[in-house]
Amino acid sequence: MKHFLTILSHELRMLLVNASTYVAAVLFLALMGFIFSGVLDNYSKAAQETSPATVFFQLFWIPVLFMVPLLTMKCISEERRLGTLETLLTAPVSTTEVVLGKYAASYLLYLFLWASTGGFFFILHRFAQDPRLLDFGPMMGGYLFVAISGLFYVAVGLFASSLSRNQAVAGILAFSILFTLIIGLNYAAGLEMMNRESMQPVHALLEYVRTFRHLDDFSQGIVDTRQVLFYLSGSVLMLIFSILGIEVKLLHS
C-alpha cells in the first residue's frame, strides 16, 4: 500500500480541476441552502415539534442521489475509456491501491461538501438568538450518520463506475442503485403485505437495512453497532467487487 498516498493526492488534484466536481458542489450547496431556508421558513410561520437539524437531515437523500454519481462516475470509467487504467496498472501499483486511492479521494470530497453545510447552522446560531432552533444533538447525530453512511454510498458509486466505460452510464447506474437502497427498501418495508406473519423475517431484514430508521436512531443519539457494521461491511463488499471487476475486465481486454 506504499503507493496509496501518491494515488490519493493525484486523485484529489484531478477532482479539483474537474468541472463535474464544481458542478456537484454548486448544485449541492444551492440545493441544501434551499432546503435549509425552507425549513426555517416553516419554523417562522408556526412552532414545530422537531428541531430544524432533524428536518434538514431527513432530506439528506436528495443530494446524495445526485452528488455521489457526479463525484464517482469518472473515477474508473473514464480511465478505462481513455486506456490509462491499463497503463497505470502496468506500473508497480496494484488494483487495490488504485481503487482505494480513488475511493478515499471521492469520500474526502463528499465529507468536505457536507461539512460546508455547517455554515448554515453557524449563521443560524449567530443571528437567530433562539437556542430552541439549534439542537446540537440531532445536528451532530445527523453529521455522524452522513459520514458513516457515506462510506457505503461512495463505494457504491465507485462500483458503478467500474462496470462501464461510459461515465454517463456509470452515473445512471449509481443513481439507480442508491435510489433502490435508500428509497426502494424504505418503501418495501412499509408495504401492507409485510404485516403478514409469513413475511416477518423479510420485514425484519428490511427494517434492519432501512436507511431512514438508521437516521432516526442517529438523530436521537442512538449509535447501533449493527447499523455501523452494515455500512462498513457494505463498503468493503463494494470495494472488493470493484477490484475484482477491474481485474476481470483487464484479463479479458
N, C-alpha and C positions, 0 to 999 in steps of 0.2 A: 504493500500500500504506500510505498515511498513516493509514487507519482500522483497521489490523490490531491495533495495541496496544490501542485502545479496545475492540474486539470481544473480544480475548483477556481483558482484565481483567473485562469483563462476563460472559463465559462462565465464568471461574473463580469469580466470585461466585455465579453461578447453580448451579454444581456444588456449591459449599459449602453451599448452602441446599436442595439436592435430596436427598430421603430415599433415593433409589436409590444415591447416592454413598456414604452411610454404610452402607447395606446391603452394597454391594460391598466396602467397606473392612473391615467386621466379618467378613464371610464369608471374605474373602481372608486376613486375619491369623489367623483361627481355623483355617482350613484349613492355611496354611503352618506355623503353630505345631504343629498335629497331625502334619504330615509331618516336621517337624524333630525333634520328640520321638520319633517312631517311628524315625527314622534313628539317633538317639543311643541308643535302647533296644537296637537291633540291635548297635551297637558295644559296649555294656556287657556283652552276652552272649558275644560272640566277636569276635576280631580280624577286620577286613575289609581287603580288598586296596585299595579305593579310599577317598578321603577323604570325610568327611560332606558337604562342599560339592559334590562331584561327584554324589553320590546325590541331594542336595537339589535341584539344578538339573535333574536328569534328569526330575523330575516337574513341571517348570515349566508344562507344557501343561495340567495340570488346572485351576489357577486362571485361566489365560489364556482358556480356553474359556468361562468364566462371567463373569470380570471385564470383559473387553473389551466384550461385548454390553451389560452393565449400565451401563458408562461412556458408551457411544456411542449407544445405541438411541434416546435422546431428542434427540440433537443437532439433527437436521434434521426427523425425522418429527413431533415434537411441534410444531415451528414451522409445518410445513405443515398439521397438523390444526387448529391454532388460527387459522391465517390470518395469523400475524405475520411469516412469511417474506416474503410479498409486500409487506407494509408496510415491512419492513426494507430490501428491495431498491429501494423507491421513493426512499429517501434516497440521498445521494451515496456509496453503498457498493457495491462490486462483488461479484459472486457469489464471485469468487476470495478476496476479503478475508474474507467470511463463512465460507467453507469452511475456509480456513487458520486463522482465529481459533478456530473450534470444534475443529479438529483439534489445534492446539497446546495448548489448554486440557485436552483429554482426555489427550493424551500426557504432559503435565506431571504430571497426577494419577496416571497409570499409573506414571511413574517414581517419584513420591513413595511410592506404596504398596509398590513393590518395594524402594526404598531403606530403608523402615521394617523390612524383614526383616533388615537388617544388625544390628539389635539382638539377634537370636538368636545371631549369631556373636560379638558383643561379650560377651554373657553367657557363652557357651562359653569364650571366651578369658580372661574374668575369673575364672571359678570352676573350670574343668576342670583347669588347671595341667598340661595334657598337650599339648605342641606338635604331637604327631602327629595330633591331632584337628582342627587348624586349619591347612589348607594354603592359603596366600594365592593361589597360582597359579590353581587351579581356581575359587576364590571370585571373584577379580577377572575371570577369563575368563567365568564364569557371568553376572556382572552386566553385563559388556560385551555379551554375547550378548543378554541380556534387553533392554538399551537399544536395540541396533541392530534386532533382530527386532521389537521393539515399534513401531517406526516403521511397519512394514508392517501389523502386526496391527490397530493403532488405525485406520489408513487403511481397512482392510477393514471395520471396524465402522462407520466414518463413511459409507462407500459403501453399506452395507446400510441405514443409516438414511435415506439419500437416496432409496431405492427405494420406500418405503411411508409412508403417513400414520399407520399403526398402529405404535406403538413395540414392541408385543409381537411383531408380525410381523418388524419390523426386528431385534429381538434374536434371534429364532429363525433368521433368515436369516444373521446374523453368526455365530452358533454353528455353523451348517451349513457355511459357507464355511471357517471356521477349522478345524473338525474335518476337513474334506477336505484342507486344506493341510498340517496337522500330522500327523494320524493316517492319513488315507486314502493320501496319497502315500508315506508310510513303509511302509505295508502293501503297496502295489502294488510297491514296489521289492524287496520280499522274496519275491515270488511265484516259484514254481518255473519258470513259463514264461519269466521274464526271463533265465534262464540259456541260453536258445536263442540261437544265433548270429544269427538273423534279428531278434531283439529287442534286440540290443546297443545300437543307437542310442537306443531308448526307455529302456533300463535306464540308460544313461549320463546321459540327461536327468533321470530320476527321482533318480539319485544326486546330481546337481548341485543339485536343489531340495529334497532331503530334509533336513528340519529337524534331526533328531537327529544327522545327520552333522555339520552345522554346529556344533551344541552340543558334540559331542565334540572338534572341532578347537579351538574357543574355550577349552574347559576345559584343553586341553593347551598353550595359549599360541600356537596357530596362528591367525593372523588372515589369512584368504584374501581378497584384494581382490575376487575373483569373487563370493564369498558376500556381502560387504558391498554390492557393486553390485546383487546380486539383490534384497536388501531395500530398498535405496534406490530402484531403478527400479520395484519393485513398489509402493512407497509413492506415488511420483509418478504412476504409472499409475492407482491407485485414486483419488487426489485429482482427477485430470483427469476420470475417469469420474463422480465425484461432482459436479463443477462442471457438466459437460455435461448430466448427468441432471437437475439442478435447473433449468438454463436451458431444456431441452426441455419439462419439465413446466410451467414458467411460461408458455411460449409457447402451450401447449395448454389452459391453465386459463381 
